[in-house]
């Protein structure tokens, strides 16, 4: 089974062969490295830019305005904050031109904690991204979804922010990407560049197939009736683990993978909350002005009289950064023990 980095790589290859993807660019995304997570390794349209995040976003806007499709990578989400004004302009371009100028651009950036990256490599950007009208925001939690969301993002006429979780880039999936070989060693030998001299290396791509995950469509990863957990990215995996643990005790909890922060699948969330009467929203961005606060607000506005307990938000502590020591990181962003404790409190709460 492919890991997420390989899945993204295969999606980019499929797109440059079939979806008119013209350019993939960013810091170190071209040969020989293929990106710090190797997600662009072997992509023929990939090229290196200077260390200039504003230049990368500005270039992507220009390429998109010229009518070509591109994927621009910001090496870590931690370094995208100095491009906010450009991202805002990209989001309002279609509106400002009265529908005349589309921007078919994808900005891919590794998001969140989980790699012990300390202060400058552990930030989350999903809450900030959700406050940029005109953008679509996707966050995969599995390699198959990473593949399908990337293809949907590339073909979308709107700017799409593709937040790939740093902690999941080396995690292998449980489902085959259509066209990938079942043997992971065979896949590695085909598309992973060797250590050392790569000057003559070329990938041998499998015969990949088209597979889409619609933007704005979530999925239920665990069925349940006692409570609902809504998450995405790294913390979705945590929610699945906690739900599995409680399932062994006879407590069935429903888990929803949002997959798209915006647009989001409100109908799926609403139907699940109506079934369970309890909901907890989990992500790893800071807890103040967190996107989950909007979901909790909408829940109380539309489903107040159907709730059996107050909605809960489990997110990262509102601290200036994440420390290098594992204890500092683990006590800042949600981990299984904290999610489990909050869920048990939610289940115990009575009207």
C-alpha positions in Angstrom: 0.0 0.0 0.0 1.2 3.5 -0.8 2.0 6.1 1.9 0.6 9.6 1.6 3.7 11.0 0.0 3.6 8.4 -2.7 -0.1 8.9 -3.2 0.4 12.6 -3.8 3.2 11.9 -6.1 1.1 9.5 -8.2 -1.8 12.0 -8.3 0.6 14.7 -9.6 1.9 12.3 -12.3 -1.6 11.3 -13.3 -2.6 15.0 -13.5 0.3 16.1 -15.7 -0.5 13.2 -18.0 -4.3 13.5 -18.1 -5.5 16.8 -16.5 -3.3 19.4 -18.2 -1.2 20.1 -15.1 1.5 22.3 -16.4 3.7 23.3 -13.4 4.6 22.0 -10.0 6.9 24.3 -8.1 8.2 25.4 -4.8 11.3 25.2 -2.6 13.3 21.9 -3.4 10.3 20.3 -5.1 12.3 19.6 -8.3 15.1 17.2 -8.9 17.0 15.7 -7.1 15.1 16.0 -3.8 11.5 16.1 -4.9 10.3 18.0 -1.8 11.2 17.5 1.9 8.6 14.8 2.1 9.4 13.5 -1.5 5.9 14.2 -2.6 7.0 15.6 -5.9 9.8 13.1 -6.6 10.0 12.1 -10.3 7.4 14.6 -11.5 8.6 15.9 -14.8 6.9 19.3 -14.5 8.4 20.0 -11.1 10.9 22.8 -10.7 12.7 24.6 -7.9 11.9 28.2 -6.8 14.0 30.6 -4.7 13.3 30.6 -0.9 10.4 33.1 -1.4 6.9 32.2 -0.3 5.4 35.4 -1.6 7.1 34.8 -4.9 5.7 31.2 -5.0 2.1 32.4 -4.4 2.4 35.3 -6.8 3.8 33.0 -9.5 0.9 30.6 -9.0 -1.6 33.4 -9.3 0.0 34.5 -12.6 0.1 30.9 -14.0 -3.5 30.4 -13.1 -4.6 33.8 -14.6 -2.8 32.8 -17.8 -5.2 29.8 -17.9 -2.8 27.0 -16.9 -3.2 24.6 -14.0 -0.5 24.5 -11.4 0.4 23.1 -7.9 2.5 25.4 -5.8 4.1 24.1 -2.6 4.9 26.1 0.5 7.5 23.8 2.1 5.8 24.0 5.6 2.5 25.6 6.5 4.5 27.5 9.1 5.9 29.7 6.3 2.7 30.6 4.6 1.6 33.3 7.0 3.6 36.0 5.2 1.5 35.4 2.1 -1.9 36.1 3.6 -2.6 39.3 1.6 -1.9 37.4 -1.7 -4.0 34.5 -0.6 -6.9 36.9 0.1 -6.5 38.4 -3.4 -6.5 35.0 -5.0 -9.7 34.1 -3.1 -11.6 37.3 -4.2 -10.3 37.4 -7.8 -13.3 35.6 -9.3 -15.7 37.9 -7.4 -13.8 41.0 -8.1 -13.7 40.3 -11.9 -17.5 39.7 -12.0 -16.9 36.0 -12.7 -14.5 36.6 -15.6 -11.2 35.5 -14.1 -10.9 32.0 -12.6 -7.8 30.8 -10.7 -7.3 27.1 -11.2 -4.4 26.9 -8.7 -3.6 24.5 -5.9 -1.4 25.5 -3.0 -0.1 22.4 -1.2 1.6 22.8 2.2 2.4 20.2 4.9 0.2 21.1 8.0 0.2 20.5 11.7 2.4 18.8 14.3 3.5 15.2 14.9 7.1 15.3 13.5 8.7 16.9 16.5 9.3 20.0 14.4 9.3 22.5 17.3 8.5 26.2 16.9 8.9 26.6 13.2 7.7 23.3 11.8 4.6 22.4 13.8 1.9 25.1 13.0 -1.5 24.4 11.7 -3.1 26.6 9.1 -6.7 25.2 8.7 -8.3 27.8 11.0 -6.7 30.7 9.1 -7.5 29.1 5.8 -11.2 28.8 6.7 -11.3 32.6 7.0 -10.3 33.2 3.4 -13.5 33.4 1.3 -13.1 32.1 -2.2 -10.8 29.3 -1.3 -11.6 25.6 -1.0 -9.7 23.8 1.8 -9.0 20.1 1.8 -7.2 17.9 4.4 -6.7 14.2 3.6 -6.3 11.6 6.3 -5.5 8.5 4.1 -3.4 8.0 1.0 -6.4 7.1 -1.1 -8.1 10.3 -0.1 -4.9 12.2 -0.7 -4.9 10.9 -4.3 -8.6 11.6 -4.9 -8.6 15.0 -3.3 -5.5 16.1 -5.2 -7.1 15.2 -8.6 -10.3 17.1 -7.6 -8.3 20.1 -6.5 -6.3 20.3 -9.7 -9.3 20.2 -11.9 -11.3 22.7 -9.8 -11.5 26.2 -11.3 -11.2 27.8 -7.9 -8.1 28.2 -5.8 -7.7 25.2 -3.5 -5.6 24.9 -0.3 -4.3 21.4 0.0 -3.2 20.8 3.6 -1.4 17.5 3.8 -0.7 16.4 7.4 3.0 16.2 8.2 2.5 13.4 10.6 0.8 11.2 8.0 3.1 11.6 5.1 4.9 8.3 5.8 1.8 6.4 7.0 0.6 3.6 4.6 -3.0 3.3 3.6 -5.4 0.3 3.9 -6.9 0.7 0.5 -5.1 0.5 -2.9 -5.0 3.5 -5.1 -6.5 2.4 -8.5 -3.6 1.2 -10.6 -1.0 0.9 -7.9 0.7 -2.6 -7.4 -0.4 -4.4 -4.3 3.2 -5.1 -3.3 4.5 -2.0 -1.5 8.1 -3.1 -2.3 7.3 -3.2 -5.9 5.8 0.3 -5.8 8.9 1.6 -3.9 11.2 0.2 -6.6 9.1 1.9 -9.3 8.6 5.4 -8.0 11.0 6.0 -5.0 14.4 7.5 -6.0 17.4 5.6 -4.7 19.6 7.0 -1.9 22.7 8.6 -3.4 23.2 9.6 -7.0 19.9 10.2 -8.7 21.2 12.0 -11.8 20.1 9.1 -14.1 17.1 7.9 -12.2 13.7 8.0 -13.7 10.4 6.6 -12.2 8.5 3.7 -13.7 5.0 4.8 -13.1 2.2 2.2 -12.7 -0.8 2.5 -14.9 -2.8 4.7 -12.7 -6.5 5.3 -12.9 -8.8 8.3 -12.4 -10.2 8.4 -8.9 -11.9 11.4 -7.3 -12.9 12.4 -3.8 -15.5 15.3 -4.2 -14.5 18.4 -2.4 -17.0 19.1 0.3 -18.0 15.5 0.9 -17.2 13.8 4.2 -17.3 10.2 5.1 -18.2 8.1 8.1 -15.1 6.1 9.3 -16.8 4.5 12.3 -20.5 3.8 12.7 -22.1 4.6 16.1 -25.1 5.8 18.0 -23.8 7.1 21.3 -21.9 10.2 20.2 -20.4 11.8 17.1 -16.7 12.8 16.7 -15.9 15.1 13.7 -12.3 15.5 12.7 -9.8 15.5 9.8 -6.1 15.0 9.1 -3.9 13.6 11.9 -6.5 13.9 14.6 -9.0 11.8 12.6 -6.7 8.9 13.1 -6.7 9.6 16.9 -10.5 9.7 16.9 -10.6 6.3 15.1 -8.3 4.8 17.7 -10.4 6.1 20.6 -13.6 5.0 18.9 -12.1 1.5 18.5 -11.1 1.4 22.1 -14.6 2.3 23.3 -16.2 -0.1 20.8 -14.4 -3.0 22.6 -16.2 -1.9 25.8 -19.6 -1.9 24.0 -19.7 1.8 23.4 -20.3 2.7 19.7 -19.2 6.2 18.7 -19.6 7.6 15.2 -16.6 9.2 13.6 -16.8 11.6 10.6 -13.8 12.4 8.5 -14.6 15.9 7.2 -11.9 15.8 4.4 -12.9 19.3 3.4 -12.7 22.2 5.9 -14.5 24.3 3.3 -17.0 23.6 1.8 -17.9 21.2 4.6 -20.4 18.4 4.6 -23.0 19.9 7.0 -25.7 17.4 6.0 -23.5 14.5 7.0 -22.7 16.1 10.4 -26.3 17.1 11.0 -27.7 13.7 10.3 -25.1 12.1 12.6 -25.8 14.5 15.5 -29.5 13.9 15.2 -28.9 10.2 15.6 -26.5 10.5 18.5 -27.5 13.7 20.4 -23.8 14.4 21.3 -20.9 15.8 19.3 -17.3 16.5 19.7 -15.2 18.4 17.2 -11.4 17.6 17.2 -8.5 19.2 15.4 -5.0 20.4 16.1 -5.2 24.1 15.4 -5.2 26.4 18.4 -8.4 26.5 20.4 -9.2 30.2 20.2 -11.0 31.1 16.9 -10.7 27.5 15.9 -12.8 26.4 12.8 -14.5 23.8 15.1 -16.0 26.7 17.0 -18.0 27.6 13.9 -19.2 24.0 13.7 -20.2 24.0 17.4 -22.0 27.4 16.9 -23.9 26.1 13.9 -24.8 22.9 15.9 -26.3 25.0 18.7 -28.1 27.3 16.3 -29.7 24.5 14.2 -29.9 21.5 16.5 -30.1 22.9 20.1 -33.3 21.1 21.0 -32.1 17.8 19.7 -28.8 17.8 21.8 -28.4 15.7 24.9 -25.2 17.5 25.9 -23.3 20.6 25.1 -21.1 20.4 21.9 -17.4 20.1 22.7 -14.3 21.4 20.9 -10.9 19.6 21.5 -8.1 21.5 19.9 -4.5 22.6 20.5 -3.7 24.8 23.5 -3.6 28.5 22.7 0.1 28.9 23.2 2.5 30.9 21.0 4.2 27.7 19.6 5.0 24.1 20.1 8.1 23.1 22.0 10.8 20.7 20.8 10.6 18.3 23.7 8.0 15.5 23.1 6.2 16.3 26.3 5.7 19.9 25.2 4.2 18.8 21.8 2.1 16.0 23.3 0.6 18.3 25.9 -0.2 21.0 23.3 -2.0 19.2 20.5 -4.7 16.5 21.1 -3.4 13.0 21.8 -5.5 9.8 22.4 -5.7 10.1 26.2 -7.1 13.6 26.1 -9.6 12.8 23.3 -10.7 9.7 25.2 -11.1 11.6 28.5 -13.2 14.4 26.8 -15.3 11.8 25.0 -16.1 9.9 28.2 -17.1 13.2 29.9 -19.4 13.9 26.9 -21.0 10.5 27.1 -21.5 10.9 30.9 -23.2 14.3 30.6 -26.9 14.2 31.0 -29.6 16.7 29.9 
